Amino acid sequence: MTAHALQDPQALADLIARYDGRAPRYTSYPTAVQFTPQVGEAAYRRWLAELPAHEPVSLYMHVPFCARLCWYCGCNTRAVNRHEPVAAYVGKLLDEIRLLGQALPSRPPANALHFGGGTPNMLSPAELDVLFAALGQVFDLSADIEVATEIDPPALTREWVRAAAAHGLRRASLGVQNLSPEVQAAVDRKGTIEEAARCVGWLREAGVASINLDLMYGLPHQTTANTLATIDAVLSLRPERLALFGYAHVPWMKSHQQLIAEEALPGPAERLDQSERAAERLVAEGYVRIGLDHFALPDDELAVALAEGRLRRNFQGYTTDAARTLIGMGASAIGGFPQGYVQNLTRELDWRAALERGELPVARGVTLTEEDRFRGEIIERLMCDFAVDLRVACARHDRSLADLALILARLEPFRREGLIEAEGGQVRVVGAGRLVIRSICAAIDEYFDAQQGRHAKAL
């Protein structure tokens, strides 16, 4: 698919020259850059009150703590060496859950709960019990609720896995990134395949049906060789899913990334080689390539959803979750509603202070317009399927042929370069277009300003 662009040095250089700018990852539209304080607690309370009584919702809970802070990290987290800050945070999560219960008009059913971080497995088993008990008072947790969590292998215990499994843990995502000692030293991280295998064993033992391993490319001192060596090692564990994320170097946003030696970072051609060679290896091993950066075994829910046109994209990445409403809890957590998006205060101290005042701790958000919904659907289908039927999108949003022509006009430069095909409203990403999908979507984004520099590199 992308072999020509990678094997022809001049074609690759031209592609990089044109598209190695910055572009969003489009886990929402509009993206978080468009969130403003104009959408705050009042809007959030109104949207909660307007939730249909029996419509299922999804839940997200953010745990912003790690035993150590890896230098590449772009998450909202901090390192702690005592459990007291975690316990105090749990107490405030209980306050937030209680406030949500007061704001909701009924006890909505919840079919999915995702723990993100940070390191959610820093919560003790007893704290998991307390949180699930509180959530059960506010939400009708279904008997087959899909509980998913991110896991840092060094901090995982068998006891924790058993406690989480008792509450419905069905999916787990383990951070592996890269197993090269040189790469790990350059980002202040440690980890071995034996450690990952032990964690996978505990999860399998507890009945966790879907395991994902997070890998990265583009880290300091990373090469195609050590990327493929990591791939070969983790394939021995046969996870249902793998994610292969490109390192986003944004030291102006994440100050700890200043500890990374920029001269050790691979250039864009090297990054592309790492990601594409890894993708080739995974596909050769039977994994289905999904969207921008995911891979799944053919019988995994994610691969089935892709084949059936049901794949979605949200703040947790690619998902099969069809819920229209996502309620976020914890510092920096983002929620999504049919009316728009909201994000909690990012700084833990600010989040705590709002809860102590009896306020839902919302910092900012955005109200969706009809134009947002129209463009958002097109962007989501391109990010998920690398194809979209603009006629279907126009019909669903009661748009005219002029609107279809406007989108096609924005995509015309990519058609001329052979990166997409467009015929009769059907748009399909082809050839090296997959490499620049974020730039293709940015052309449809009416808010995108390439000069802002607030996003990671697109390649």
C-alpha positions as a Python dict, from the first residue, in 0.01 Angstrom:
ca = {
    (1, 'M'): (0, 0, 0),
    (2, 'T'): (271, 249, 99),
    (3, 'A'): (567, 58, -42),
    (4, 'H'): (624, 294, -335),
    (5, 'A'): (649, 604, -116),
    (6, 'L'): (886, 433, 126),
    (7, 'Q'): (1110, 270, -133),
    (8, 'D'): (1144, 573, -360),
    (9, 'P'): (1369, 818, -168),
    (10, 'Q'): (1259, 1116, -374),
    (11, 'A'): (886, 1035, -338),
    (12, 'L'): (935, 993, 37),
    (13, 'A'): (1128, 1320, 64),
    (14, 'D'): (854, 1502, -128),
    (15, 'L'): (583, 1354, 96),
    (16, 'I'): (770, 1460, 410),
    (17, 'A'): (837, 1807, 274),
    (18, 'R'): (466, 1862, 209),
    (19, 'Y'): (308, 1692, 510),
    (20, 'D'): (553, 1685, 800),
    (21, 'G'): (366, 1968, 967),
    (22, 'R'): (146, 1947, 1274),
    (23, 'A'): (-207, 1810, 1276),
    (24, 'P'): (-459, 1683, 1533),
    (25, 'R'): (-510, 1315, 1608),
    (26, 'Y'): (-888, 1371, 1579),
    (27, 'T'): (-1010, 1184, 1884),
    (28, 'S'): (-1291, 1438, 1870),
    (29, 'Y'): (-1423, 1707, 1640),
    (30, 'P'): (-1393, 1989, 1719),
    (31, 'T'): (-1063, 1901, 1887),
    (32, 'A'): (-974, 2002, 2242),
    (33, 'V'): (-794, 2310, 2105),
    (34, 'Q'): (-1141, 2458, 2043),
    (35, 'F'): (-1261, 2401, 2401),
    (36, 'T'): (-1323, 2728, 2587),
    (37, 'P'): (-1434, 2835, 2939),
    (38, 'Q'): (-1758, 2959, 2785),
    (39, 'V'): (-1884, 2603, 2822),
    (40, 'G'): (-1862, 2531, 3193),
    (41, 'E'): (-2050, 2384, 3485),
    (42, 'A'): (-2387, 2534, 3392),
    (43, 'A'): (-2381, 2375, 3045),
    (44, 'Y'): (-2259, 2046, 3193),
    (45, 'R'): (-2543, 2035, 3446),
    (46, 'R'): (-2792, 2112, 3172),
    (47, 'W'): (-2660, 1834, 2948),
    (48, 'L'): (-2665, 1587, 3237),
    (49, 'A'): (-3026, 1683, 3316),
    (50, 'E'): (-3124, 1628, 2953),
    (51, 'L'): (-2994, 1269, 2938),
    (52, 'P'): (-3269, 1027, 2826),
    (53, 'A'): (-3364, 810, 3123),
    (54, 'H'): (-3292, 468, 2975),
    (55, 'E'): (-3017, 548, 2724),
    (56, 'P'): (-2690, 370, 2812),
    (57, 'V'): (-2388, 583, 2890),
    (58, 'S'): (-2016, 509, 2906),
    (59, 'L'): (-1791, 615, 3193),
    (60, 'Y'): (-1430, 727, 3206),
    (61, 'M'): (-1224, 766, 3523),
    (62, 'H'): (-883, 934, 3520),
    (63, 'V'): (-612, 835, 3769),
    (64, 'P'): (-326, 1088, 3738),
    (65, 'F'): (-51, 905, 3928),
    (66, 'C'): (251, 694, 3836),
    (67, 'A'): (528, 533, 4035),
    (68, 'R'): (767, 708, 3797),
    (69, 'L'): (728, 961, 3518),
    (70, 'C'): (853, 837, 3181),
    (71, 'W'): (1009, 1126, 2993),
    (72, 'Y'): (811, 1063, 2671),
    (73, 'C'): (475, 1078, 2848),
    (74, 'G'): (210, 1316, 2717),
    (75, 'C'): (-57, 1222, 2972),
    (76, 'N'): (-188, 1423, 3266),
    (77, 'T'): (-7, 1244, 3548),
    (78, 'R'): (257, 1289, 3817),
    (79, 'A'): (494, 1061, 4003),
    (80, 'V'): (425, 975, 4367),
    (81, 'N'): (621, 753, 4606),
    (82, 'R'): (354, 737, 4878),
    (83, 'H'): (-1, 606, 4861),
    (84, 'E'): (-154, 892, 5062),
    (85, 'P'): (-204, 1122, 4759),
    (86, 'V'): (-380, 841, 4574),
    (87, 'A'): (-609, 771, 4870),
    (88, 'A'): (-693, 1141, 4903),
    (89, 'Y'): (-771, 1156, 4531),
    (90, 'V'): (-1009, 861, 4564),
    (91, 'G'): (-1193, 1053, 4834),
    (92, 'K'): (-1248, 1340, 4592),
    (93, 'L'): (-1356, 1102, 4316),
    (94, 'L'): (-1629, 986, 4554),
    (95, 'D'): (-1735, 1351, 4594),
    (96, 'E'): (-1750, 1393, 4216),
    (97, 'I'): (-1958, 1076, 4177),
    (98, 'R'): (-2196, 1202, 4447),
    (99, 'L'): (-2234, 1540, 4269),
    (100, 'L'): (-2304, 1361, 3942),
    (101, 'G'): (-2577, 1164, 4116),
    (102, 'Q'): (-2737, 1488, 4230),
    (103, 'A'): (-2720, 1637, 3879),
    (104, 'L'): (-2858, 1336, 3690),
    (105, 'P'): (-3237, 1308, 3655),
    (106, 'S'): (-3230, 930, 3691),
    (107, 'R'): (-2992, 637, 3734),
    (108, 'P'): (-2874, 580, 3376),
    (109, 'P'): (-2752, 238, 3266),
    (110, 'A'): (-2375, 216, 3214),
    (111, 'N'): (-2240, -50, 2981),
    (112, 'A'): (-1873, 48, 2975),
    (113, 'L'): (-1616, 192, 3215),
    (114, 'H'): (-1261, 284, 3117),
    (115, 'F'): (-986, 359, 3368),
    (116, 'G'): (-713, 579, 3224),
    (117, 'G'): (-406, 749, 3356),
    (118, 'G'): (-145, 769, 3474),
    (119, 'T'): (-147, 425, 3627),
    (120, 'P'): (-495, 304, 3733),
    (121, 'N'): (-342, -6, 3892),
    (122, 'M'): (-200, 223, 4161),
    (123, 'L'): (-550, 214, 4311),
    (124, 'S'): (-567, -48, 4584),
    (125, 'P'): (-815, -337, 4558),
    (126, 'A'): (-1008, -186, 4851),
    (127, 'E'): (-1027, 148, 4667),
    (128, 'L'): (-1163, -30, 4360),
    (129, 'D'): (-1436, -179, 4580),
    (130, 'V'): (-1527, 163, 4720),
    (131, 'L'): (-1535, 330, 4378),
    (132, 'F'): (-1750, 59, 4220),
    (133, 'A'): (-1990, 74, 4515),
    (134, 'A'): (-2025, 451, 4469),
    (135, 'L'): (-2068, 422, 4092),
    (136, 'G'): (-2338, 159, 4147),
    (137, 'Q'): (-2538, 408, 4353),
    (138, 'V'): (-2543, 662, 4068),
    (139, 'F'): (-2536, 442, 3757),
    (140, 'D'): (-2708, 115, 3679),
    (141, 'L'): (-2395, -92, 3615),
    (142, 'S'): (-2497, -369, 3377),
    (143, 'A'): (-2417, -728, 3473),
    (144, 'D'): (-2194, -762, 3168),
    (145, 'I'): (-2036, -415, 3191),
    (146, 'E'): (-1716, -391, 2990),
    (147, 'V'): (-1450, -263, 3227),
    (148, 'A'): (-1123, -166, 3060),
    (149, 'T'): (-806, -31, 3213),
    (150, 'E'): (-460, 89, 3129),
    (151, 'I'): (-185, -93, 3319),
    (152, 'D'): (177, -21, 3401),
    (153, 'P'): (335, -368, 3428),
    (154, 'P'): (590, -293, 3706),
    (155, 'A'): (310, -177, 3937),
    (156, 'L'): (74, -468, 3870),
    (157, 'T'): (1, -747, 4119),
    (158, 'R'): (-201, -1065, 4087),
    (159, 'E'): (-419, -945, 4376),
    (160, 'W'): (-507, -629, 4182),
    (161, 'V'): (-597, -826, 3871),
    (162, 'R'): (-828, -1055, 4068),
    (163, 'A'): (-998, -757, 4237),
    (164, 'A'): (-1053, -578, 3904),
    (165, 'A'): (-1179, -897, 3739),
    (166, 'A'): (-1437, -936, 4016),
    (167, 'H'): (-1579, -599, 3905),
    (168, 'G'): (-1597, -692, 3537),
    (169, 'L'): (-1251, -628, 3395),
    (170, 'R'): (-1266, -753, 3037),
    (171, 'R'): (-1000, -552, 2855),
    (172, 'A'): (-655, -445, 2967),
    (173, 'S'): (-390, -238, 2793),
    (174, 'L'): (-29, -281, 2902),
    (175, 'G'): (237, -21, 2833),
    (176, 'V'): (543, -183, 2676),
    (177, 'Q'): (658, 87, 2428),
    (178, 'N'): (1003, -52, 2335),
    (179, 'L'): (1220, -322, 2491),
    (180, 'S'): (1560, -189, 2383),
    (181, 'P'): (1770, -102, 2694),
    (182, 'E'): (1920, 196, 2508),
    (183, 'V'): (1577, 337, 2423),
    (184, 'Q'): (1448, 274, 2775),
    (185, 'A'): (1747, 451, 2930),
    (186, 'A'): (1686, 751, 2705),
    (187, 'V'): (1328, 792, 2836),
    (188, 'D'): (1387, 678, 3197),
    (189, 'R'): (1175, 365, 3170),
    (190, 'K'): (1238, 1, 3255),
    (191, 'G'): (1060, -310, 3138),
    (192, 'T'): (1123, -660, 3013),
    (193, 'I'): (930, -912, 2808),
    (194, 'E'): (935, -1146, 3109),
    (195, 'E'): (757, -881, 3317),
    (196, 'A'): (496, -828, 3045),
    (197, 'A'): (448, -1205, 3012),
    (198, 'R'): (389, -1238, 3387),
    (199, 'C'): (121, -967, 3374),
    (200, 'V'): (-46, -1124, 3071),
    (201, 'G'): (-48, -1456, 3255),
    (202, 'W'): (-228, -1305, 3554),
    (203, 'L'): (-483, -1139, 3326),
    (204, 'R'): (-550, -1460, 3133),
    (205, 'E'): (-579, -1650, 3461),
    (206, 'A'): (-846, -1404, 3577),
    (207, 'G'): (-1046, -1443, 3257),
    (208, 'V'): (-961, -1109, 3092),
    (209, 'A'): (-1063, -1178, 2734),
    (210, 'S'): (-893, -896, 2544),
    (211, 'I'): (-538, -780, 2605),
    (212, 'N'): (-373, -489, 2423),
    (213, 'L'): (-5, -399, 2425),
    (214, 'D'): (94, -37, 2369),
    (215, 'L'): (408, 9, 2158),
    (216, 'M'): (573, 325, 2027),
    (217, 'Y'): (792, 440, 1743),
    (218, 'G'): (1000, 754, 1709),
    (219, 'L'): (1157, 741, 2057),
    (220, 'P'): (1518, 853, 2113),
    (221, 'H'): (1769, 595, 1983),
    (222, 'Q'): (1484, 390, 1840),
    (223, 'T'): (1561, 211, 1514),
    (224, 'T'): (1369, -10, 1279),
    (225, 'A'): (1576, -303, 1406),
    (226, 'N'): (1492, -259, 1774),
    (227, 'T'): (1130, -182, 1684),
    (228, 'L'): (1100, -513, 1501),
    (229, 'A'): (1282, -693, 1782),
    (230, 'T'): (1022, -560, 2025),
    (231, 'I'): (743, -670, 1787),
    (232, 'D'): (888, -1020, 1766),
    (233, 'A'): (913, -1044, 2145),
    (234, 'V'): (557, -933, 2218),
    (235, 'L'): (409, -1152, 1946),
    (236, 'S'): (504, -1449, 2165),
    (237, 'L'): (227, -1329, 2401),
    (238, 'R'): (-30, -1325, 2118),
    (239, 'P'): (-229, -1025, 2244),
    (240, 'E'): (-570, -967, 2087),
    (241, 'R'): (-472, -609, 2006),
    (242, 'L'): (-164, -393, 1967),
    (243, 'A'): (-137, -17, 1941),
    (244, 'L'): (163, 142, 1773),
    (245, 'F'): (176, 511, 1865),
    (246, 'G'): (416, 768, 1727),
    (247, 'Y'): (604, 959, 1997),
    (248, 'A'): (476, 1317, 2009),
    (249, 'H'): (760, 1550, 2108),
    (250, 'V'): (589, 1857, 2255),
    (251, 'P'): (830, 1988, 2523),
    (252, 'W'): (656, 2329, 2526),
    (253, 'M'): (347, 2148, 2660),
    (254, 'K'): (515, 1871, 2864),
    (255, 'S'): (822, 2015, 3033),
    (256, 'H'): (964, 1676, 3134),
    (257, 'Q'): (1012, 1600, 2763),
    (258, 'Q'): (1291, 1858, 2773),
    (259, 'L'): (1496, 1581, 2939),
    (260, 'I'): (1496, 1395, 2607),
    (261, 'A'): (1795, 1468, 2382),
    (262, 'E'): (1638, 1593, 2060),
    (263, 'E'): (1942, 1493, 1857),
    (264, 'A'): (1869, 1130, 1952),
    (265, 'L'): (1519, 1143, 1801),
    (266, 'P'): (1478, 969, 1464),
    (267, 'G'): (1383, 1192, 1172),
    (268, 'P'): (1055, 1169, 983),
    (269, 'A'): (1184, 918, 725),
    (270, 'E'): (1315, 694, 1004),
    (271, 'R'): (986, 726, 1195),
    (272, 'L'): (788, 624, 888),
    (273, 'D'): (1017, 330, 828),
    (274, 'Q'): (973, 211, 1188),
    (275, 'S'): (593, 237, 1177),
    (276, 'E'): (546, 84, 833),
    (277, 'R'): (789, -205, 882),
    (278, 'A'): (624, -283, 1216),
    (279, 'A'): (281, -272, 1049),
    (280, 'E'): (400, -508, 776),
    (281, 'R'): (529, -753, 1034),
    (282, 'L'): (203, -747, 1232),
    (283, 'V'): (-12, -793, 922),
    (284, 'A'): (209, -1082, 815),
    (285, 'E'): (143, -1239, 1158),
    (286, 'G'): (-233, -1230, 1103),
    (287, 'Y'): (-332, -898, 1260),
    (288, 'V'): (-580, -666, 1089),
    (289, 'R'): (-455, -310, 1047),
    (290, 'I'): (-708, -74, 1200),
    (291, 'G'): (-711, 299, 1146),
    (292, 'L'): (-412, 512, 1223),
    (293, 'D'): (-229, 301, 1479),
    (294, 'H'): (-417, -13, 1592),
    (295, 'F'): (-396, -382, 1506),
    (296, 'A'): (-627, -665, 1609),
    (297, 'L'): (-675, -1036, 1551),
    (298, 'P'): (-949, -1100, 1294),
    (299, 'D'): (-1202, -1228, 1549),
    (300, 'D'): (-1145, -940, 1792),
    (301, 'E'): (-1438, -698, 1839),
    (302, 'L'): (-1232, -413, 1693),
    (303, 'A'): (-1158, -599, 1370),
    (304, 'V'): (-1520, -717, 1342),
    (305, 'A'): (-1645, -359, 1391),
    (306, 'L'): (-1410, -238, 1117),
    (307, 'A'): (-1538, -503, 876),
    (308, 'E'): (-1898, -411, 955),
    (309, 'G'): (-1848, -32, 933),
    (310, 'R'): (-1915, 18, 1307),
    (311, 'L'): (-1570, 133, 1418),
    (312, 'R'): (-1573, 455, 1621),
    (313, 'R'): (-1309, 695, 1747),
    (314, 'N'): (-1313, 880, 2079),
    (315, 'F'): (-1075, 1006, 2346),
    (316, 'Q'): (-961, 651, 2423),
    (317, 'G'): (-875, 594, 2056),
    (318, 'Y'): (-1047, 338, 1833),
    (319, 'T'): (-1345, 172, 1995),
    (320, 'T'): (-1659, -31, 1940),
    (321, 'D'): (-1848, 178, 2197),
    (322, 'A'): (-2163, 317, 2037),
    (323, 'A'): (-2285, 519, 2338),
    (324, 'R'): (-2372, 879, 2258),
    (325, 'T'): (-2272, 995, 2606),
    (326, 'L'): (-1940, 959, 2783),
    (327, 'I'): (-1919, 1087, 3141),
    (328, 'G'): (-1567, 1168, 3254),
    (329, 'M'): (-1450, 1174, 3616),
    (330, 'G'): (-1122, 1287, 3764),
    (331, 'A'): (-877, 1567, 3692),
    (332, 'S'): (-857, 1650, 3318),
    (333, 'A'): (-1122, 1389, 3223),
    (334, 'I'): (-1320, 1467, 2908),
    (335, 'G'): (-1687, 1390, 2860),
    (336, 'G'): (-1887, 1379, 2541),
    (337, 'F'): (-2259, 1445, 2490),
    (338, 'P'): (-2484, 1487, 2187),
    (339, 'Q'): (-2473, 1858, 2268),
    (340, 'G'): (-2093, 1892, 2295),
    (341, 'Y'): (-1782, 1818, 2498),
    (342, 'V'): (-1668, 1913, 2848),
    (343, 'Q'): (-1333, 1877, 3021),
    (344, 'N'): (-1259, 1879, 3391),
    (345, 'L'): (-999, 2105, 3545),
    (346, 'T'): (-656, 1966, 3461),
    (347, 'R'): (-461, 2068, 3771),
    (348, 'E'): (-548, 1836, 4055),
    (349, 'L'): (-547, 2119, 4311),
    (350, 'D'): (-802, 2315, 4105),
    (351, 'W'): (-1015, 2004, 4054),
    (352, 'R'): (-1013, 1934, 4428),
    (353, 'A'): (-1098, 2296, 4513),
    (354, 'A'): (-1404, 2293, 4285),
    (355, 'L'): (-1532, 1974, 4446),
    (356, 'E'): (-1480, 2121, 4793),
    (357, 'R'): (-1702, 2412, 4685),
    (358, 'G'): (-1967, 2159, 4582),
    (359, 'E'): (-1916, 2230, 4210),
    (360, 'L'): (-1884, 1990, 3924),
    (361, 'P'): (-1517, 2053, 3832),
    (362, 'V'): (-1560, 2155, 3467),
    (363, 'A'): (-1297, 2385, 3317),
    (364, 'R'): (-1399, 2421, 2954),
    (365, 'G'): (-1581, 2265, 2663),
    (366, 'V'): (-1749, 2329, 2331),
    (367, 'T'): (-2107, 2322, 2207),
    (368, 'L'): (-2150, 2137, 1878),
    (369, 'T'): (-2300, 2313, 1579),
    (370, 'E'): (-2469, 2136, 1289),
    (371, 'E'): (-2159, 2212, 1083),
    (372, 'D'): (-1944, 2043, 1349),
    (373, 'R'): (-2158, 1730, 1339),
    (374, 'F'): (-2143, 1717, 959),
    (375, 'R'): (-1766, 1758, 935),
    (376, 'G'): (-1709, 1544, 1242),
    (377, 'E'): (-1885, 1247, 1082),
    (378, 'I'): (-1673, 1279, 768),
    (379, 'I'): (-1350, 1302, 969),
    (380, 'E'): (-1442, 1007, 1190),
    (381, 'R'): (-1518, 784, 891),
    (382, 'L'): (-1190, 878, 724),
    (383, 'M'): (-997, 813, 1045),
    (384, 'C'): (-1171, 478, 1094),
    (385, 'D'): (-1236, 342, 743),
    (386, 'F'): (-1003, 551, 524),
    (387, 'A'): (-1314, 603, 316),
    (388, 'V'): (-1638, 798, 333),
    (389, 'D'): (-1951, 832, 124),
    (390, 'L'): (-2012, 1208, 121),
    (391, 'R'): (-2358, 1160, -25),
    (392, 'V'): (-2462, 957, 281),
    (393, 'A'): (-2315, 1218, 515),
    (394, 'C'): (-2491, 1500, 330),
    (395, 'A'): (-2824, 1317, 340),
    (396, 'R'): (-2793, 1240, 710),
    (397, 'H'): (-2725, 1604, 792),
    (398, 'D'): (-2968, 1749, 535),
    (399, 'R'): (-2687, 1914, 339),
    (400, 'S'): (-2695, 2024, -22),
    (401, 'L'): (-2484, 1924, -320),
    (402, 'A'): (-2300, 2250, -270),
    (403, 'D'): (-2178, 2123, 68),
    (404, 'L'): (-2059, 1802, -95),
    (405, 'A'): (-1873, 2006, -356),
    (406, 'L'): (-1711, 2218, -84),
    (407, 'I'): (-1566, 1910, 90),
    (408, 'L'): (-1447, 1767, -242),
    (409, 'A'): (-1278, 2097, -323),
    (410, 'R'): (-1087, 2085, 6),
    (411, 'L'): (-973, 1733, -78),
    (412, 'E'): (-882, 1805, -440),
    (413, 'P'): (-508, 1862, -374),
    (414, 'F'): (-484, 1512, -227),
    (415, 'R'): (-669, 1367, -527),
    (416, 'R'): (-427, 1537, -767),
    (417, 'E'): (-134, 1385, -578),
    (418, 'G'): (-282, 1035, -592),
    (419, 'L'): (-340, 1014, -216),
    (420, 'I'): (-717, 976, -244),
    (421, 'E'): (-967, 869, -505),
    (422, 'A'): (-1295, 1059, -533),
    (423, 'E'): (-1581, 960, -759),
    (424, 'G'): (-1948, 1043, -727),
    (425, 'G'): (-1912, 1147, -365),
    (426, 'Q'): (-1722, 833, -271),
    (427, 'V'): (-1383, 920, -121),
    (428, 'R'): (-1119, 655, -59),
    (429, 'V'): (-768, 700, 79),
    (430, 'V'): (-516, 515, -138),
    (431, 'G'): (-143, 456, -166),
    (432, 'A'): (66, 671, 65),
    (433, 'G'): (-250, 860, 166),
    (434, 'R'): (-274, 645, 476),
    (435, 'L'): (50, 799, 602),
    (436, 'V'): (-95, 1150, 583),
    (437, 'I'): (-453, 1077, 696),
    (438, 'R'): (-433, 1340, 972),
    (439, 'S'): (-340, 1604, 714),
    (440, 'I'): (-627, 1489, 491),
    (441, 'C'): (-870, 1528, 782),
    (442, 'A'): (-718, 1867, 872),
    (443, 'A'): (-820, 1991, 526),
    (444, 'I'): (-1183, 1932, 624),
    (445, 'D'): (-1140, 2087, 971),
    (446, 'E'): (-1274, 2444, 949),
    (447, 'Y'): (-1092, 2541, 1271),
    (448, 'F'): (-749, 2405, 1187),
    (449, 'D'): (-470, 2661, 1175),
    (450, 'A'): (-136, 2512, 1071),
    (451, 'Q'): (44, 2810, 1221),
    (452, 'Q'): (-80, 2748, 1574),
    (453, 'G'): (176, 2473, 1638),
    (454, 'R'): (-38, 2319, 1910),
    (455, 'H'): (-36, 1966, 1773),
    (456, 'A'): (220, 1688, 1730),
    (457, 'K'): (390, 1624, 1397),
    (458, 'A'): (161, 1455, 1146),
    (459, 'L'): (431, 1210, 1032),
}
